[in-house]
Amino acid sequence: PTCPLLTCFISTTVPRMLMNIQARSKDISYVECLTQGYFLMMFAGMDNFLLAVCAYDRFMAICHPLHYTVIMNPCLCGRLVLASWFIIFWVSLVHILLMKSLTFSIGTEIPHFFCELAQVLKMAHSDTLLVNIVLYVATALLGVFPVAGILISYFQIISSLMRMSSTEGKYKAFSTCGSHLCVVSLFYGTGLGVYLSSAVTHPSRAAHGLSDVHHGHPHA
């Protein structure tokens, strides 16, 4: 289920970036920037939650195979997905509504190729204390719990595999986690790379990969 969401996540930034390259313009309107930030947060959050759900699914399949079909029934899976959507929808909406109350000057430059909310907040001319607190607390909580769930699930999986006597059985059981581990590595590795690249962006290179944010006035 994470592959379509990864496609949606990428689609919020890449088409706009390609359009900017073709038009040789890095401008984006205020409304478009907030819209992009909303969908980025929502799809990233959903990916985060669903990767944790998939890790729990693998844990149940490998560590409790006899109870797997009873516990991981379609009803539970549907509830987990709906709960993830509900939480991320409201968290993203609250963030964007708080961002909308801030003021920005015309021609504000963001040292990134997309509207990362943390970077946009640094450019605001109004008080951002409340928005920063909500942003970092929500990011920490919504990031820590899914990652902790993934780590705990794989710790239990590895512990269970170590108790298996058959090497072939170990390989066959762990091979079912291969695709999930690849997606986890790709998602968190890319996210960490983007975060570190934005954190060390030098001021002299800020003119590259920027977007202009106009408060309430779309820019063509």
TORMARPA-802702 format. One record per residue (C-alpha): residue number from 1; x, y, z. Coordinates in nm, 3 decimals, padded with zeros to 5 digits. Layout:
N
<pt><k>NUM</k><px>X</px><py>Y</py><pz>Z</pz></pt>
...
This chain:
220
<pt><k>1</k><px>00.000</px><py>00.000</py><pz>00.000</pz></pt>
<pt><k>2</k><px>00.294</px><py>00.238</py><pz>00.038</pz></pt>
<pt><k>3</k><px>00.389</px><py>00.242</py><pz>-00.333</pz></pt>
<pt><k>4</k><px>00.089</px><py>00.454</py><pz>-00.447</pz></pt>
<pt><k>5</k><px>00.154</px><py>00.693</py><pz>-00.157</pz></pt>
<pt><k>6</k><px>00.521</px><py>00.723</py><pz>-00.252</pz></pt>
<pt><k>7</k><px>00.406</px><py>00.811</py><pz>-00.605</pz></pt>
<pt><k>8</k><px>00.168</px><py>01.075</py><pz>-00.464</pz></pt>
<pt><k>9</k><px>00.444</px><py>01.206</py><pz>-00.237</pz></pt>
<pt><k>10</k><px>00.684</px><py>01.247</py><pz>-00.530</pz></pt>
<pt><k>11</k><px>00.409</px><py>01.400</py><pz>-00.746</pz></pt>
<pt><k>12</k><px>00.372</px><py>01.694</py><pz>-00.508</pz></pt>
<pt><k>13</k><px>00.725</px><py>01.820</py><pz>-00.585</pz></pt>
<pt><k>14</k><px>00.869</px><py>01.675</py><pz>-00.906</pz></pt>
<pt><k>15</k><px>00.610</px><py>01.808</py><pz>-01.161</pz></pt>
<pt><k>16</k><px>00.642</px><py>02.161</py><pz>-01.019</pz></pt>
<pt><k>17</k><px>01.021</px><py>02.137</py><pz>-01.023</pz></pt>
<pt><k>18</k><px>01.022</px><py>02.020</py><pz>-01.386</pz></pt>
<pt><k>19</k><px>00.782</px><py>02.301</py><pz>-01.481</pz></pt>
<pt><k>20</k><px>01.010</px><py>02.555</py><pz>-01.314</pz></pt>
<pt><k>21</k><px>01.310</px><py>02.418</py><pz>-01.503</pz></pt>
<pt><k>22</k><px>01.125</px><py>02.438</py><pz>-01.835</pz></pt>
<pt><k>23</k><px>00.989</px><py>02.788</py><pz>-01.769</pz></pt>
<pt><k>24</k><px>01.320</px><py>02.901</py><pz>-01.615</pz></pt>
<pt><k>25</k><px>01.120</px><py>03.050</py><pz>-01.330</pz></pt>
<pt><k>26</k><px>01.135</px><py>02.953</py><pz>-00.963</pz></pt>
<pt><k>27</k><px>00.825</px><py>03.146</py><pz>-00.853</pz></pt>
<pt><k>28</k><px>00.536</px><py>02.987</py><pz>-00.668</pz></pt>
<pt><k>29</k><px>00.232</px><py>03.159</py><pz>-00.524</pz></pt>
<pt><k>30</k><px>00.153</px><py>03.171</py><pz>-00.154</pz></pt>
<pt><k>31</k><px>-00.155</px><py>02.949</py><pz>-00.195</pz></pt>
<pt><k>32</k><px>00.034</px><py>02.698</py><pz>-00.410</pz></pt>
<pt><k>33</k><px>00.313</px><py>02.684</py><pz>-00.153</pz></pt>
<pt><k>34</k><px>00.073</px><py>02.608</py><pz>00.132</pz></pt>
<pt><k>35</k><px>-00.109</px><py>02.351</py><pz>-00.083</pz></pt>
<pt><k>36</k><px>00.218</px><py>02.178</py><pz>-00.167</pz></pt>
<pt><k>37</k><px>00.321</px><py>02.184</py><pz>00.199</pz></pt>
<pt><k>38</k><px>-00.012</px><py>02.032</py><pz>00.304</pz></pt>
<pt><k>39</k><px>00.004</px><py>01.740</py><pz>00.062</pz></pt>
<pt><k>40</k><px>00.373</px><py>01.682</py><pz>00.136</pz></pt>
<pt><k>41</k><px>00.299</px><py>01.654</py><pz>00.506</pz></pt>
<pt><k>42</k><px>-00.007</px><py>01.436</py><pz>00.453</pz></pt>
<pt><k>43</k><px>00.156</px><py>01.186</py><pz>00.216</pz></pt>
<pt><k>44</k><px>00.480</px><py>01.174</py><pz>00.417</pz></pt>
<pt><k>45</k><px>00.281</px><py>01.111</py><pz>00.735</pz></pt>
<pt><k>46</k><px>00.074</px><py>00.840</py><pz>00.568</pz></pt>
<pt><k>47</k><px>00.386</px><py>00.670</py><pz>00.437</pz></pt>
<pt><k>48</k><px>00.529</px><py>00.683</py><pz>00.788</pz></pt>
<pt><k>49</k><px>00.222</px><py>00.524</py><pz>00.947</pz></pt>
<pt><k>50</k><px>00.171</px><py>00.260</py><pz>00.678</pz></pt>
<pt><k>51</k><px>00.534</px><py>00.150</py><pz>00.693</pz></pt>
<pt><k>52</k><px>00.482</px><py>00.091</py><pz>01.066</pz></pt>
<pt><k>53</k><px>00.160</px><py>-00.102</py><pz>00.994</pz></pt>
<pt><k>54</k><px>00.342</px><py>-00.315</py><pz>00.735</pz></pt>
<pt><k>55</k><px>00.620</px><py>-00.385</py><pz>00.988</pz></pt>
<pt><k>56</k><px>00.358</px><py>-00.502</py><pz>01.239</pz></pt>
<pt><k>57</k><px>00.203</px><py>-00.718</py><pz>00.966</pz></pt>
<pt><k>58</k><px>00.540</px><py>-00.886</py><pz>00.900</pz></pt>
<pt><k>59</k><px>00.589</px><py>-00.933</py><pz>01.275</pz></pt>
<pt><k>60</k><px>00.256</px><py>-01.112</py><pz>01.308</pz></pt>
<pt><k>61</k><px>00.317</px><py>-01.325</py><pz>00.996</pz></pt>
<pt><k>62</k><px>00.661</px><py>-01.446</py><pz>01.112</pz></pt>
<pt><k>63</k><px>00.632</px><py>-01.452</py><pz>01.491</pz></pt>
<pt><k>64</k><px>00.266</px><py>-01.557</py><pz>01.523</pz></pt>
<pt><k>65</k><px>00.179</px><py>-01.737</py><pz>01.198</pz></pt>
<pt><k>66</k><px>-00.107</px><py>-01.941</py><pz>01.351</pz></pt>
<pt><k>67</k><px>-00.286</px><py>-01.628</py><pz>01.472</pz></pt>
<pt><k>68</k><px>-00.200</px><py>-01.411</py><pz>01.169</pz></pt>
<pt><k>69</k><px>-00.523</px><py>-01.455</py><pz>00.973</pz></pt>
<pt><k>70</k><px>-00.734</px><py>-01.407</py><pz>01.286</pz></pt>
<pt><k>71</k><px>-00.560</px><py>-01.090</py><pz>01.410</pz></pt>
<pt><k>72</k><px>-00.468</px><py>-00.925</py><pz>01.078</pz></pt>
<pt><k>73</k><px>-00.817</px><py>-00.950</py><pz>00.935</pz></pt>
<pt><k>74</k><px>-00.950</px><py>-00.704</py><pz>00.671</pz></pt>
<pt><k>75</k><px>-01.150</px><py>-00.518</py><pz>00.937</pz></pt>
<pt><k>76</k><px>-00.842</px><py>-00.440</py><pz>01.149</pz></pt>
<pt><k>77</k><px>-00.637</px><py>-00.345</py><pz>00.844</pz></pt>
<pt><k>78</k><px>-00.909</px><py>-00.108</py><pz>00.727</pz></pt>
<pt><k>79</k><px>-00.931</px><py>00.052</py><pz>01.072</pz></pt>
<pt><k>80</k><px>-00.555</px><py>00.104</py><pz>01.087</pz></pt>
<pt><k>81</k><px>-00.553</px><py>00.273</py><pz>00.746</pz></pt>
<pt><k>82</k><px>-00.854</px><py>00.493</py><pz>00.830</pz></pt>
<pt><k>83</k><px>-00.702</px><py>00.590</py><pz>01.165</pz></pt>
<pt><k>84</k><px>-00.378</px><py>00.686</py><pz>00.990</pz></pt>
<pt><k>85</k><px>-00.563</px><py>00.899</py><pz>00.735</pz></pt>
<pt><k>86</k><px>-00.773</px><py>01.066</py><pz>01.005</pz></pt>
<pt><k>87</k><px>-00.474</px><py>01.159</py><pz>01.224</pz></pt>
<pt><k>88</k><px>-00.257</px><py>01.287</py><pz>00.938</pz></pt>
<pt><k>89</k><px>-00.544</px><py>01.476</py><pz>00.773</pz></pt>
<pt><k>90</k><px>-00.614</px><py>01.682</py><pz>01.086</pz></pt>
<pt><k>91</k><px>-00.249</px><py>01.731</py><pz>01.182</pz></pt>
<pt><k>92</k><px>-00.167</px><py>01.857</py><pz>00.832</pz></pt>
<pt><k>93</k><px>-00.474</px><py>02.081</py><pz>00.825</pz></pt>
<pt><k>94</k><px>-00.391</px><py>02.238</py><pz>01.163</pz></pt>
<pt><k>95</k><px>-00.036</px><py>02.308</py><pz>01.045</pz></pt>
<pt><k>96</k><px>-00.154</px><py>02.480</py><pz>00.727</pz></pt>
<pt><k>97</k><px>-00.416</px><py>02.686</py><pz>00.912</pz></pt>
<pt><k>98</k><px>-00.149</px><py>02.805</py><pz>01.154</pz></pt>
<pt><k>99</k><px>00.084</px><py>02.884</py><pz>00.863</pz></pt>
<pt><k>100</k><px>-00.193</px><py>03.084</py><pz>00.694</pz></pt>
<pt><k>101</k><px>-00.200</px><py>03.326</py><pz>00.989</pz></pt>
<pt><k>102</k><px>00.165</px><py>03.426</py><pz>00.928</pz></pt>
<pt><k>103</k><px>00.280</px><py>03.714</py><pz>00.711</pz></pt>
<pt><k>104</k><px>00.551</px><py>03.708</py><pz>00.446</pz></pt>
<pt><k>105</k><px>00.706</px><py>03.974</py><pz>00.227</pz></pt>
<pt><k>106</k><px>00.670</px><py>03.964</py><pz>-00.151</pz></pt>
<pt><k>107</k><px>00.963</px><py>03.788</py><pz>-00.313</pz></pt>
<pt><k>108</k><px>01.050</px><py>03.574</py><pz>-00.013</pz></pt>
<pt><k>109</k><px>01.317</px><py>03.322</py><pz>-00.107</pz></pt>
<pt><k>110</k><px>01.321</px><py>02.965</py><pz>00.023</pz></pt>
<pt><k>111</k><px>01.653</px><py>02.775</py><pz>00.004</pz></pt>
<pt><k>112</k><px>01.489</px><py>02.461</py><pz>-00.128</pz></pt>
<pt><k>113</k><px>01.330</px><py>02.320</py><pz>-00.443</pz></pt>
<pt><k>114</k><px>00.994</px><py>02.273</py><pz>-00.268</pz></pt>
<pt><k>115</k><px>00.796</px><py>02.443</py><pz>00.010</pz></pt>
<pt><k>116</k><px>00.932</px><py>02.272</py><pz>00.318</pz></pt>
<pt><k>117</k><px>00.733</px><py>02.415</py><pz>00.609</pz></pt>
<pt><k>118</k><px>01.035</px><py>02.446</py><pz>00.839</pz></pt>
<pt><k>119</k><px>01.213</px><py>02.660</py><pz>00.579</pz></pt>
<pt><k>120</k><px>00.902</px><py>02.868</py><pz>00.509</pz></pt>
<pt><k>121</k><px>00.863</px><py>02.941</py><pz>00.882</pz></pt>
<pt><k>122</k><px>01.213</px><py>03.091</py><pz>00.895</pz></pt>
<pt><k>123</k><px>01.107</px><py>03.350</py><pz>00.636</pz></pt>
<pt><k>124</k><px>00.794</px><py>03.469</py><pz>00.822</pz></pt>
<pt><k>125</k><px>00.779</px><py>03.826</py><pz>00.955</pz></pt>
<pt><k>126</k><px>00.527</px><py>03.748</py><pz>01.230</pz></pt>
<pt><k>127</k><px>00.567</px><py>03.551</py><pz>01.554</pz></pt>
<pt><k>128</k><px>00.619</px><py>03.182</py><pz>01.474</pz></pt>
<pt><k>129</k><px>00.665</px><py>03.045</py><pz>01.828</pz></pt>
<pt><k>130</k><px>00.329</px><py>02.865</py><pz>01.844</pz></pt>
<pt><k>131</k><px>00.361</px><py>02.727</py><pz>01.490</pz></pt>
<pt><k>132</k><px>00.715</px><py>02.605</py><pz>01.559</pz></pt>
<pt><k>133</k><px>00.608</px><py>02.432</py><pz>01.880</pz></pt>
<pt><k>134</k><px>00.316</px><py>02.258</py><pz>01.708</pz></pt>
<pt><k>135</k><px>00.530</px><py>02.166</py><pz>01.407</pz></pt>
<pt><k>136</k><px>00.818</px><py>02.012</py><pz>01.601</pz></pt>
<pt><k>137</k><px>00.604</px><py>01.839</py><pz>01.864</pz></pt>
<pt><k>138</k><px>00.379</px><py>01.683</py><pz>01.598</pz></pt>
<pt><k>139</k><px>00.679</px><py>01.586</py><pz>01.383</pz></pt>
<pt><k>140</k><px>00.853</px><py>01.429</py><pz>01.682</pz></pt>
<pt><k>141</k><px>00.548</px><py>01.234</py><pz>01.798</pz></pt>
<pt><k>142</k><px>00.430</px><py>01.126</py><pz>01.453</pz></pt>
<pt><k>143</k><px>00.785</px><py>01.034</py><pz>01.358</pz></pt>
<pt><k>144</k><px>00.902</px><py>00.865</py><pz>01.678</pz></pt>
<pt><k>145</k><px>00.607</px><py>00.630</py><pz>01.727</pz></pt>
<pt><k>146</k><px>00.603</px><py>00.479</py><pz>01.374</pz></pt>
<pt><k>147</k><px>00.983</px><py>00.445</py><pz>01.367</pz></pt>
<pt><k>148</k><px>00.978</px><py>00.287</py><pz>01.713</pz></pt>
<pt><k>149</k><px>00.708</px><py>00.047</py><pz>01.595</pz></pt>
<pt><k>150</k><px>00.919</px><py>-00.053</py><pz>01.294</pz></pt>
<pt><k>151</k><px>01.232</px><py>-00.108</py><pz>01.506</pz></pt>
<pt><k>152</k><px>01.049</px><py>-00.307</py><pz>01.773</pz></pt>
<pt><k>153</k><px>00.876</px><py>-00.523</py><pz>01.508</pz></pt>
<pt><k>154</k><px>01.205</px><py>-00.609</py><pz>01.337</pz></pt>
<pt><k>155</k><px>01.378</px><py>-00.668</py><pz>01.669</pz></pt>
<pt><k>156</k><px>01.110</px><py>-00.926</py><pz>01.750</pz></pt>
<pt><k>157</k><px>01.135</px><py>-01.073</py><pz>01.399</pz></pt>
<pt><k>158</k><px>01.514</px><py>-01.114</py><pz>01.424</pz></pt>
<pt><k>159</k><px>01.484</px><py>-01.263</py><pz>01.772</pz></pt>
<pt><k>160</k><px>01.230</px><py>-01.513</py><pz>01.641</pz></pt>
<pt><k>161</k><px>01.447</px><py>-01.602</py><pz>01.342</pz></pt>
<pt><k>162</k><px>01.751</px><py>-01.658</py><pz>01.564</pz></pt>
<pt><k>163</k><px>01.557</px><py>-01.927</py><pz>01.750</pz></pt>
<pt><k>164</k><px>01.485</px><py>-02.117</py><pz>01.427</pz></pt>
<pt><k>165</k><px>01.705</px><py>-02.419</py><pz>01.368</pz></pt>
<pt><k>166</k><px>01.655</px><py>-02.435</py><pz>00.990</pz></pt>
<pt><k>167</k><px>01.871</px><py>-02.198</py><pz>00.784</pz></pt>
<pt><k>168</k><px>01.635</px><py>-02.237</py><pz>00.491</pz></pt>
<pt><k>169</k><px>01.342</px><py>-02.147</py><pz>00.714</pz></pt>
<pt><k>170</k><px>01.520</px><py>-01.835</py><pz>00.837</pz></pt>
<pt><k>171</k><px>01.597</px><py>-01.722</py><pz>00.483</pz></pt>
<pt><k>172</k><px>01.246</px><py>-01.792</py><pz>00.357</pz></pt>
<pt><k>173</k><px>01.085</px><py>-01.607</py><pz>00.649</pz></pt>
<pt><k>174</k><px>01.313</px><py>-01.304</py><pz>00.630</pz></pt>
<pt><k>175</k><px>01.287</px><py>-01.284</py><pz>00.251</pz></pt>
<pt><k>176</k><px>00.922</px><py>-01.183</py><pz>00.292</pz></pt>
<pt><k>177</k><px>01.048</px><py>-00.862</py><pz>00.458</pz></pt>
<pt><k>178</k><px>01.280</px><py>-00.767</py><pz>00.170</pz></pt>
<pt><k>179</k><px>01.044</px><py>-00.537</py><pz>-00.018</pz></pt>
<pt><k>180</k><px>00.934</px><py>-00.364</py><pz>00.302</pz></pt>
<pt><k>181</k><px>01.292</px><py>-00.306</py><pz>00.414</pz></pt>
<pt><k>182</k><px>01.377</px><py>-00.159</py><pz>00.072</pz></pt>
<pt><k>183</k><px>01.088</px><py>00.089</py><pz>00.096</pz></pt>
<pt><k>184</k><px>01.180</px><py>00.176</py><pz>00.456</pz></pt>
<pt><k>185</k><px>01.542</px><py>00.243</py><pz>00.355</pz></pt>
<pt><k>186</k><px>01.439</px><py>00.448</py><pz>00.053</pz></pt>
<pt><k>187</k><px>01.182</px><py>00.655</py><pz>00.242</pz></pt>
<pt><k>188</k><px>01.382</px><py>00.736</py><pz>00.555</pz></pt>
<pt><k>189</k><px>01.715</px><py>00.758</py><pz>00.372</pz></pt>
<pt><k>190</k><px>01.576</px><py>01.010</py><pz>00.123</pz></pt>
<pt><k>191</k><px>01.400</px><py>01.204</py><pz>00.398</pz></pt>
<pt><k>192</k><px>01.719</px><py>01.224</py><pz>00.604</pz></pt>
<pt><k>193</k><px>01.916</px><py>01.333</py><pz>00.297</pz></pt>
<pt><k>194</k><px>01.669</px><py>01.611</py><pz>00.216</pz></pt>
<pt><k>195</k><px>01.669</px><py>01.729</py><pz>00.578</pz></pt>
<pt><k>196</k><px>02.048</px><py>01.737</py><pz>00.602</pz></pt>
<pt><k>197</k><px>02.086</px><py>01.909</py><pz>00.265</pz></pt>
<pt><k>198</k><px>01.842</px><py>02.184</py><pz>00.367</pz></pt>
<pt><k>199</k><px>02.006</px><py>02.221</py><pz>00.709</pz></pt>
<pt><k>200</k><px>02.353</px><py>02.285</py><pz>00.562</pz></pt>
<pt><k>201</k><px>02.245</px><py>02.503</py><pz>00.270</pz></pt>
<pt><k>202</k><px>02.493</px><py>02.790</py><pz>00.252</pz></pt>
<pt><k>203</k><px>02.348</px><py>03.141</py><pz>00.230</pz></pt>
<pt><k>204</k><px>02.549</px><py>03.215</py><pz>-00.082</pz></pt>
<pt><k>205</k><px>02.376</px><py>02.927</py><pz>-00.259</pz></pt>
<pt><k>206</k><px>02.027</px><py>03.024</py><pz>-00.145</pz></pt>
<pt><k>207</k><px>01.935</px><py>03.157</py><pz>-00.487</pz></pt>
<pt><k>208</k><px>01.942</px><py>02.804</py><pz>-00.626</pz></pt>
<pt><k>209</k><px>01.628</px><py>02.592</py><pz>-00.600</pz></pt>
<pt><k>210</k><px>01.416</px><py>02.873</py><pz>-00.456</pz></pt>
<pt><k>211</k><px>01.051</px><py>02.958</py><pz>-00.468</pz></pt>
<pt><k>212</k><px>00.899</px><py>03.301</py><pz>-00.423</pz></pt>
<pt><k>213</k><px>00.617</px><py>03.314</py><pz>-00.174</pz></pt>
<pt><k>214</k><px>00.360</px><py>03.591</py><pz>-00.207</pz></pt>
<pt><k>215</k><px>00.122</px><py>03.639</py><pz>00.082</pz></pt>
<pt><k>216</k><px>-00.226</px><py>03.596</py><pz>-00.060</pz></pt>
<pt><k>217</k><px>-00.131</px><py>03.702</py><pz>-00.414</pz></pt>
<pt><k>218</k><px>-00.076</px><py>03.426</py><pz>-00.670</pz></pt>
<pt><k>219</k><px>00.217</px><py>03.487</py><pz>-00.898</pz></pt>
<pt><k>220</k><px>00.196</px><py>03.380</py><pz>-01.258</pz></pt>
